[in-house]
Structure formats: structure tokens, C-alpha cells
Amino acid sequence: MTSISSFDELVRVARQQPEPQRLLFVFTAVELPADCTPEERARFEAGKGGALIPLMCVDKTPEELGTFSDLLEESRQVLQEWAIVFVAALSGQNGCAPRTEDAEAPLNRMVESIKTGSIGMFIPFDAHGQPVLFGLA
């Protein structure tokens, strides 16, 4: 498994795959649940913890993507603020890239996975395009 260290590297690796790819993006915010404990509130106010809330989904081929700045600018046309974007890849078959219609069900599964905290199979980036590591103190 390749370790992705930047958004640009993700796009480059996607372009190099034997089958054409479609990249799936779920933009999220981090919120504090209403039923949080005082300890959870203190952690959240210190910049840790919270719940991931999916805000928007987008799918693009690697060829449709430019830099992370381009994706950020495009996302800001719809969302003023987001915290983390989760990325997954959908592989094509027989030299044909997946269509947007093919991405709908996987995007819906991504949203549901994020809501339940099952995020290990996605690559998360912050709003600066840096990979995010979860679970580190």
C-alpha cells in the first residue's frame, strides 16, 4: 500500500493506475454533539475530538483535478467552511473510467461510513491540503 503524503501525490498516483480512476470526495465539518460531556467540550475547545458531519460530496477524474488550491476554491463556491475532506478512489474497468452515476452509491456509502466513524479506508486532508492523522494525542 502506498503512503500518500500530499494531495498532489494522490492525484499523480491516481493518474498512474492501470485502470482509469474517479476520485470521490466527502467534505466534512467537525461539530460538538449536543449531548457532550464537560470533558468532551474541553477537548473540543482545545482543538481535539468532536463529530464529523458530512456536508458535500463531489466526484472527479484525476484529469479534472488541478492543484489542491483549485479544489479548495471550487469547494468554497458552495461551502464557506469545511474542516476535512475524505478521499477514496473508484477504479474503472477495461480502460473506461467510472461515470459520475457510478460514483453515487460509493459516495453514499462513504457518507454513512464517516457518520459512524469508520474512516480508515479513506485519505483525509485538512483545508490546507495536508494529510490528517487521527487518533494521535
MDTraj code that builds the backbone (N, CA, C; nanometers):
import mdtraj as md
import numpy as np

residues = "MET THR SER ILE SER SER PHE ASP GLU LEU VAL ARG VAL ALA ARG GLN GLN PRO GLU PRO GLN ARG LEU LEU PHE VAL PHE THR ALA VAL GLU LEU PRO ALA ASP CYS THR PRO GLU GLU ARG ALA ARG PHE GLU ALA GLY LYS GLY GLY ALA LEU ILE PRO LEU MET CYS VAL ASP LYS THR PRO GLU GLU LEU GLY THR PHE SER ASP LEU LEU GLU GLU SER ARG GLN VAL LEU GLN GLU TRP ALA ILE VAL PHE VAL ALA ALA LEU SER GLY GLN ASN GLY CYS ALA PRO ARG THR GLU ASP ALA GLU ALA PRO LEU ASN ARG MET VAL GLU SER ILE LYS THR GLY SER ILE GLY MET PHE ILE PRO PHE ASP ALA HIS GLY GLN PRO VAL LEU PHE GLY LEU ALA".split()
xyz = np.array([
    [0.0839, -0.1180, 0.0000],
    [0.0000, 0.0000, 0.0000],
    [0.0885, 0.1245, 0.0000],
    [0.0554, 0.2205, -0.0847],
    [0.1314, 0.3437, -0.0969],
    [0.0864, 0.4417, 0.0112],
    [0.1826, 0.5066, 0.0755],
    [0.1525, 0.6100, 0.1726],
    [0.1466, 0.7425, 0.0975],
    [0.0333, 0.8103, 0.1049],
    [0.0136, 0.9363, 0.0342],
    [0.0506, 1.0503, 0.1284],
    [0.1435, 1.1353, 0.0868],
    [0.1900, 1.2425, 0.1742],
    [0.1401, 1.3806, 0.1335],
    [0.0698, 1.3906, 0.0205],
    [0.0157, 1.5195, -0.0218],
    [-0.0983, 1.4975, -0.1216],
    [-0.1783, 1.6003, -0.1400],
    [-0.2878, 1.5929, -0.2366],
    [-0.2333, 1.5746, -0.3773],
    [-0.1274, 1.6478, -0.4105],
    [-0.0686, 1.6360, -0.5444],
    [-0.0201, 1.4938, -0.5707],
    [0.0370, 1.4308, -0.4677],
    [0.0821, 1.2923, -0.4827],
    [-0.0372, 1.1992, -0.5057],
    [-0.1469, 1.2233, -0.4360],
    [-0.2681, 1.1434, -0.4557],
    [-0.3134, 1.1500, -0.6011],
    [-0.3198, 1.2691, -0.6561],
    [-0.3634, 1.2864, -0.7952],
    [-0.2650, 1.2186, -0.8905],
    [-0.1357, 1.2353, -0.8650],
    [-0.0340, 1.1721, -0.9503],
    [-0.0464, 1.0197, -0.9474],
    [-0.0620, 0.9618, -0.8287],
    [-0.0757, 0.8164, -0.8159],
    [-0.2037, 0.7687, -0.8854],
    [-0.3107, 0.8435, -0.8712],
    [-0.4370, 0.8058, -0.9368],
    [-0.4215, 0.8050, -1.0885],
    [-0.3468, 0.8997, -1.1410],
    [-0.3254, 0.9073, -1.2863],
    [-0.2385, 0.7917, -1.3366],
    [-0.1588, 0.7318, -1.2485],
    [-0.0669, 0.6245, -1.2881],
    [-0.1276, 0.4843, -1.2770],
    [-0.2487, 0.4730, -1.2277],
    [-0.3094, 0.3409, -1.2092],
    [-0.3352, 0.2741, -1.3442],
    [-0.3325, 0.1404, -1.3488],
    [-0.3543, 0.0699, -1.4753],
    [-0.4941, 0.0928, -1.5335],
    [-0.5935, 0.1098, -1.4474],
    [-0.7298, 0.1409, -1.4931],
    [-0.7618, 0.2861, -1.4568],
    [-0.8387, 0.3550, -1.5404],
    [-0.8764, 0.4933, -1.5099],
    [-0.9518, 0.5009, -1.3766],
    [-0.9305, 0.6106, -1.3060],
    [-0.9886, 0.6291, -1.1730],
    [-1.0898, 0.7435, -1.1716],
    [-1.1781, 0.7389, -1.0747],
    [-1.2633, 0.8526, -1.0394],
    [-1.2418, 0.8725, -0.8903],
    [-1.2040, 0.9929, -0.8506],
    [-1.1798, 1.0221, -0.7102],
    [-1.3085, 1.0739, -0.6468],
    [-1.3356, 1.0237, -0.5273],
    [-1.4575, 1.0568, -0.4532],
    [-1.4193, 1.1427, -0.3335],
    [-1.4871, 1.2542, -0.3166],
    [-1.4574, 1.3495, -0.2093],
    [-1.5810, 1.3713, -0.1234],
    [-1.5639, 1.3627, 0.0082],
    [-1.6696, 1.3997, 0.1029],
    [-1.6109, 1.5068, 0.1935],
    [-1.6659, 1.6267, 0.1843],
    [-1.6236, 1.7396, 0.2659],
    [-1.7024, 1.7369, 0.3965],
    [-1.6310, 1.7570, 0.5086],
    [-1.6953, 1.7478, 0.6392],
    [-1.6620, 1.8682, 0.7267],
    [-1.7459, 1.8860, 0.8274],
    [-1.7200, 1.9814, 0.9352],
    [-1.7029, 1.8994, 1.0623],
    [-1.6440, 1.9611, 1.1635],
    [-1.6317, 1.8969, 1.2939],
    [-1.7179, 1.9772, 1.3904],
    [-1.8116, 1.9066, 1.4551],
    [-1.9027, 1.9721, 1.5490],
    [-1.9005, 1.9002, 1.6821],
    [-1.9436, 1.9698, 1.7818],
    [-1.9560, 1.9127, 1.9151],
    [-2.1000, 1.8656, 1.9327],
    [-2.1207, 1.7369, 1.9619],
    [-2.2570, 1.6871, 1.9813],
    [-2.3253, 1.7577, 2.0980],
    [-2.4560, 1.7766, 2.0875],
    [-2.5330, 1.8462, 2.1913],
    [-2.5265, 1.7737, 2.3254],
    [-2.5140, 1.6415, 2.3220],
    [-2.5144, 1.5632, 2.4462],
    [-2.3728, 1.5352, 2.4984],
    [-2.2788, 1.6239, 2.4677],
    [-2.1397, 1.6012, 2.5071],
    [-2.1209, 1.6196, 2.6573],
    [-2.0163, 1.5585, 2.7072],
    [-1.9802, 1.5733, 2.8484],
    [-1.8923, 1.6978, 2.8632],
    [-1.8754, 1.7459, 2.9856],
    [-1.7851, 1.8601, 3.0063],
    [-1.6413, 1.8296, 2.9598],
    [-1.5969, 1.7044, 2.9768],
    [-1.4634, 1.6659, 2.9322],
    [-1.4526, 1.6725, 2.7793],
    [-1.5578, 1.6239, 2.7112],
    [-1.5590, 1.6299, 2.5646],
    [-1.5595, 1.7745, 2.5168],
    [-1.6346, 1.8603, 2.5853],
    [-1.6392, 2.0024, 2.5482],
    [-1.5004, 2.0655, 2.5650],
    [-1.4319, 2.0340, 2.6734],
    [-1.2984, 2.0892, 2.6975],
    [-1.2005, 2.0422, 2.5902],
    [-1.2063, 1.9145, 2.5533],
    [-1.1185, 1.8619, 2.4476],
    [-1.1476, 1.9328, 2.3148],
    [-1.2780, 1.9484, 2.2837],
    [-1.3179, 2.0119, 2.1583],
    [-1.2671, 2.1560, 2.1532],
    [-1.2818, 2.2279, 2.2644],
    [-1.2363, 2.3671, 2.2699],
    [-1.0842, 2.3766, 2.2593],
    [-1.0151, 2.2655, 2.2913],
    [-0.8700, 2.2606, 2.2776],
    [-0.8283, 2.2119, 2.1390],
    [-0.9272, 2.1936, 2.0493],
    [-0.8970, 2.1536, 1.9122],
    [-0.8910, 2.0037, 1.8900],
    [-0.9450, 1.9249, 1.9824],
    [-0.9447, 1.7792, 1.9687],
    [-1.0870, 1.7266, 1.9835],
    [-1.1130, 1.6123, 1.9212],
    [-1.2436, 1.5487, 1.9347],
    [-1.3499, 1.6140, 1.8494],
    [-1.4742, 1.5803, 1.8782],
    [-1.5882, 1.6290, 1.8013],
    [-1.6395, 1.5214, 1.7082],
    [-1.7483, 1.5509, 1.6415],
    [-1.8099, 1.4569, 1.5479],
    [-1.7972, 1.5107, 1.4060],
    [-1.7651, 1.4206, 1.3124],
    [-1.7544, 1.4580, 1.1711],
    [-1.8934, 1.4625, 1.1093],
    [-1.9249, 1.5729, 1.0445],
    [-2.0546, 1.5931, 0.9817],
    [-2.0339, 1.6111, 0.8309],
    [-2.0763, 1.5133, 0.7485],
    [-2.0632, 1.5297, 0.6029],
    [-2.1474, 1.6474, 0.5534],
    [-2.0871, 1.7290, 0.4680],
    [-2.1529, 1.8484, 0.4154],
    [-2.1806, 1.8408, 0.2656],
    [-2.0872, 1.7817, 0.1910],
    [-2.0981, 1.7838, 0.0448],
    [-2.0135, 1.6709, -0.0137],
    [-2.0616, 1.6146, -0.1241],
    [-1.9885, 1.5100, -0.1975],
    [-1.9585, 1.5591, -0.3387],
    [-1.8421, 1.5190, -0.3898],
    [-1.8009, 1.5534, -0.5256],
    [-1.7222, 1.4352, -0.5811],
    [-1.7357, 1.4110, -0.7104],
    [-1.6510, 1.3111, -0.7758],
    [-1.5867, 1.3746, -0.8975],
    [-1.4605, 1.3375, -0.9207],
    [-1.3846, 1.3924, -1.0334],
    [-1.2844, 1.2887, -1.0808],
    [-1.2542, 1.2924, -1.2085],
    [-1.1433, 1.2111, -1.2572],
    [-1.0142, 1.2851, -1.2231],
    [-0.9019, 1.2155, -1.2130],
    [-0.7757, 1.2849, -1.1856],
    [-0.7451, 1.3924, -1.2904],
    [-0.7883, 1.3702, -1.4126],
    [-0.7636, 1.4680, -1.5195],
    [-0.8453, 1.5956, -1.4992],
    [-0.9569, 1.5877, -1.4267],
    [-1.0394, 1.7057, -1.3988],
    [-0.9845, 1.7879, -1.2823],
    [-0.8876, 1.7314, -1.2109],
    [-0.8319, 1.7989, -1.0939],
    [-0.7059, 1.8743, -1.1295],
    [-0.6926, 1.9892, -1.0698],
    [-0.5670, 2.0628, -1.0792],
    [-0.4944, 2.0461, -0.9474],
    [-0.4674, 2.1574, -0.8847],
    [-0.3995, 2.1567, -0.7552],
    [-0.5022, 2.1520, -0.6428],
    [-0.4531, 2.1358, -0.5210],
    [-0.5433, 2.1412, -0.4070],
    [-0.6073, 2.2796, -0.3977],
    [-0.5329, 2.3831, -0.4317],
    [-0.5877, 2.5196, -0.4286],
    [-0.7084, 2.5321, -0.5206],
    [-0.7029, 2.4655, -0.6365],
    [-0.8170, 2.4671, -0.7285],
    [-0.9384, 2.4003, -0.6655],
    [-0.9166, 2.2839, -0.6014],
    [-1.0264, 2.2129, -0.5352],
    [-1.0814, 2.2963, -0.4207],
    [-0.9949, 2.3599, -0.3443],
    [-1.0369, 2.4452, -0.2336],
    [-1.1223, 2.5603, -0.2838],
    [-1.0747, 2.6267, -0.3889],
    [-1.1501, 2.7400, -0.4450],
    [-1.2870, 2.6950, -0.4939],
    [-1.2915, 2.5816, -0.5631],
    [-1.4189, 2.5287, -0.6120],
    [-1.5113, 2.4941, -0.4951],
    [-1.4569, 2.4321, -0.3909],
    [-1.5406, 2.3937, -0.2772],
    [-1.5950, 2.5172, -0.2058],
    [-1.5163, 2.6236, -0.1994],
    [-1.5593, 2.7455, -0.1299],
    [-1.6725, 2.8174, -0.2041],
    [-1.6945, 2.7833, -0.3311],
    [-1.8080, 2.8407, -0.4031],
    [-1.9402, 2.7847, -0.3502],
    [-1.9338, 2.6665, -0.2877],
    [-2.0540, 2.6020, -0.2346],
    [-2.0544, 2.6053, -0.0820],
    [-1.9399, 2.5757, -0.0207],
    [-1.9262, 2.5708, 0.1248],
    [-1.8312, 2.6804, 0.1708],
    [-1.8761, 2.7622, 0.2639],
    [-1.7861, 2.8643, 0.3167],
    [-1.6775, 2.8010, 0.4028],
    [-1.7142, 2.7037, 0.4828],
    [-1.6197, 2.6414, 0.5746],
    [-1.6344, 2.4909, 0.5722],
    [-1.5238, 2.4224, 0.5748],
    [-1.5193, 2.2786, 0.5980],
    [-1.3867, 2.2493, 0.6650],
    [-1.3786, 2.1353, 0.7345],
    [-1.2587, 2.1040, 0.8118],
    [-1.1728, 1.9969, 0.7465],
    [-1.2360, 1.8885, 0.7031],
    [-1.1631, 1.7745, 0.6484],
    [-1.2360, 1.7239, 0.5249],
    [-1.1585, 1.6918, 0.4212],
    [-1.2149, 1.6260, 0.3035],
    [-1.1582, 1.4844, 0.3011],
    [-1.2486, 1.3874, 0.2899],
    [-1.2090, 1.2473, 0.2796],
    [-1.2111, 1.2085, 0.1326],
    [-1.1086, 1.1321, 0.0915],
    [-1.0937, 1.0955, -0.0489],
    [-1.0828, 0.9437, -0.0607],
    [-1.1506, 0.8910, -0.1614],
    [-1.1385, 0.7500, -0.1981],
    [-1.1327, 0.7438, -0.3503],
    [-1.0893, 0.6311, -0.4021],
    [-1.0800, 0.6135, -0.5470],
    [-1.1731, 0.5015, -0.5908],
    [-1.2340, 0.5214, -0.7060],
    [-1.3186, 0.4215, -0.7697],
    [-1.2497, 0.3856, -0.9015],
    [-1.2162, 0.2594, -0.9167],
    [-1.1407, 0.2155, -1.0336],
    [-1.2332, 0.1786, -1.1486],
    [-1.1910, 0.2135, -1.2688],
    [-1.2647, 0.1768, -1.3887],
    [-1.2344, 0.0341, -1.4304],
    [-1.2916, -0.0042, -1.5432],
    [-1.2705, -0.1386, -1.5962],
    [-1.2517, -0.1307, -1.7467],
    [-1.1658, -0.2185, -1.7969],
    [-1.1421, -0.2299, -1.9410],
    [-1.1079, -0.0964, -2.0058],
    [-1.0300, -0.0152, -1.9343],
    [-0.9856, 0.1120, -1.9890],
    [-1.0876, 0.2237, -1.9846],
    [-1.2039, 0.1992, -1.9252],
    [-1.3085, 0.3025, -1.9155],
    [-1.3177, 0.3529, -1.7717],
    [-1.3137, 0.4844, -1.7569],
    [-1.3265, 0.5450, -1.6245],
    [-1.4703, 0.5311, -1.5755],
    [-1.4886, 0.5181, -1.4440],
    [-1.6243, 0.5181, -1.3895],
    [-1.6923, 0.6518, -1.4198],
    [-1.8233, 0.6470, -1.4403],
    [-1.9010, 0.7688, -1.4660],
    [-1.9477, 0.8280, -1.3336],
    [-1.9920, 0.9509, -1.3358],
    [-2.0478, 1.0143, -1.2163],
    [-2.1601, 0.9287, -1.1590],
    [-2.2428, 0.8708, -1.2465],
    [-2.3533, 0.7856, -1.1990],
    [-2.2996, 0.6654, -1.1216],
    [-2.1826, 0.6147, -1.1629],
    [-2.1217, 0.5005, -1.0945],
    [-2.0714, 0.5392, -0.9556],
    [-2.0477, 0.6664, -0.9349],
    [-1.9917, 0.7139, -0.8074],
    [-2.0986, 0.7390, -0.7019],
    [-2.2255, 0.7462, -0.7394],
    [-2.3301, 0.7848, -0.6441],
    [-2.3402, 0.6889, -0.5258],
    [-2.3504, 0.5604, -0.5509],
    [-2.3634, 0.4632, -0.4413],
    [-2.2374, 0.4597, -0.3543],
    [-2.1159, 0.4557, -0.4137],
    [-1.9969, 0.4596, -0.3277],
    [-1.9873, 0.5875, -0.2447],
    [-2.0271, 0.7022, -0.3004],
    [-2.0266, 0.8264, -0.2233],
    [-2.1238, 0.8174, -0.1066],
    [-2.2415, 0.7611, -0.1306],
    [-2.3392, 0.7443, -0.0221],
    [-2.2833, 0.6538, 0.0875],
    [-2.2128, 0.5475, 0.0481],
    [-2.1507, 0.4591, 0.1477],
    [-2.0414, 0.5330, 0.2252],
    [-1.9655, 0.6173, 0.1558],
    [-1.8633, 0.6972, 0.2244],
    [-1.9264, 0.7859, 0.3311],
    [-2.0348, 0.8539, 0.2951],
    [-2.1035, 0.9428, 0.3895],
    [-2.1481, 0.8638, 0.5120],
    [-2.2094, 0.7489, 0.4901],
    [-2.2567, 0.6670, 0.6026],
    [-2.1394, 0.6188, 0.6870],
    [-2.0304, 0.5797, 0.6245],
    [-1.9120, 0.5359, 0.6991],
    [-1.8565, 0.6484, 0.7851],
    [-1.8506, 0.7681, 0.7290],
    [-1.7990, 0.8830, 0.8035],
    [-1.8898, 0.9126, 0.9219],
    [-2.0196, 0.9055, 0.9020],
    [-2.1143, 0.9309, 1.0113],
    [-2.0947, 0.8336, 1.1271],
    [-2.0557, 0.7103, 1.0963],
    [-2.0364, 0.6098, 1.2017],
    [-1.8921, 0.6056, 1.2517],
    [-1.8056, 0.6888, 1.1951],
    [-1.6664, 0.6929, 1.2398],
    [-1.5763, 0.5908, 1.1744],
    [-1.6259, 0.5204, 1.0734],
    [-1.5446, 0.4212, 1.0006],
    [-1.4731, 0.4914, 0.8856],
    [-1.3586, 0.5501, 0.9159],
    [-1.2906, 0.6356, 0.8187],
    [-1.1559, 0.5817, 0.7735],
    [-1.1177, 0.4648, 0.8224],
    [-0.9851, 0.4113, 0.7965],
    [-0.9531, 0.3826, 0.6516],
    [-1.0552, 0.3656, 0.5671],
    [-1.0289, 0.3332, 0.4270],
    [-1.0231, 0.4552, 0.3361],
    [-1.0318, 0.5745, 0.3955],
    [-1.0283, 0.6989, 0.3188],
    [-0.9014, 0.7765, 0.3526],
    [-0.8610, 0.8651, 0.2610],
    [-0.7469, 0.9523, 0.2861],
    [-0.8033, 1.0899, 0.3238],
    [-0.7775, 1.1348, 0.4468],
    [-0.8279, 1.2657, 0.4894],
    [-0.7238, 1.3759, 0.4687],
    [-0.7724, 1.4914, 0.4242],
    [-0.6882, 1.6103, 0.4100],
    [-0.7559, 1.7257, 0.4820],
    [-0.6762, 1.8138, 0.5423],
    [-0.7332, 1.9328, 0.6041],
    [-0.7529, 2.0409, 0.4970],
    [-0.8017, 2.1557, 0.5383],
    [-0.8319, 2.2638, 0.4434],
    [-0.7066, 2.3293, 0.3863],
    [-0.5879, 2.2840, 0.4295],
    [-0.4614, 2.3322, 0.3739],
    [-0.3998, 2.2288, 0.2801],
    [-0.4708, 2.1156, 0.2599],
    [-0.4214, 2.0119, 0.1705],
    [-0.3236, 1.9160, 0.2347],
    [-0.3130, 1.9216, 0.3668],
    [-0.2218, 1.8328, 0.4377],
    [-0.2953, 1.7072, 0.4840],
    [-0.2316, 1.5908, 0.4727],
    [-0.2954, 1.4687, 0.5230],
    [-0.3186, 1.4791, 0.6733],
    [-0.4289, 1.4198, 0.7193],
    [-0.4661, 1.4238, 0.8601],
    [-0.4481, 1.2852, 0.9190],
    [-0.3852, 1.2787, 1.0363],
    [-0.3728, 1.1542, 1.1107],
    [-0.4666, 1.1591, 1.2288],
    [-0.5547, 1.0605, 1.2400],
    [-0.6494, 1.0549, 1.3508],
    [-0.5965, 0.9658, 1.4607],
    [-0.6417, 0.9926, 1.5828],
    [-0.6105, 0.9059, 1.6947],
    [-0.4778, 0.9317, 1.7595],
    [-0.4095, 1.0365, 1.7184],
    [-0.2820, 1.0695, 1.7804],
    [-0.3043, 1.1772, 1.8844],
    [-0.2411, 1.1613, 1.9976],
    [-0.2579, 1.2578, 2.1065],
    [-0.1904, 1.3890, 2.0745],
])
top = md.Topology()
chain = top.add_chain()
for i, resn in enumerate(residues, 1):
    res = top.add_residue(resn, chain, resSeq=i)
    for name in ("N", "CA", "C"):
        top.add_atom(name, md.element.get_by_symbol(name[0]), res)
traj = md.Trajectory(xyz[None], top)
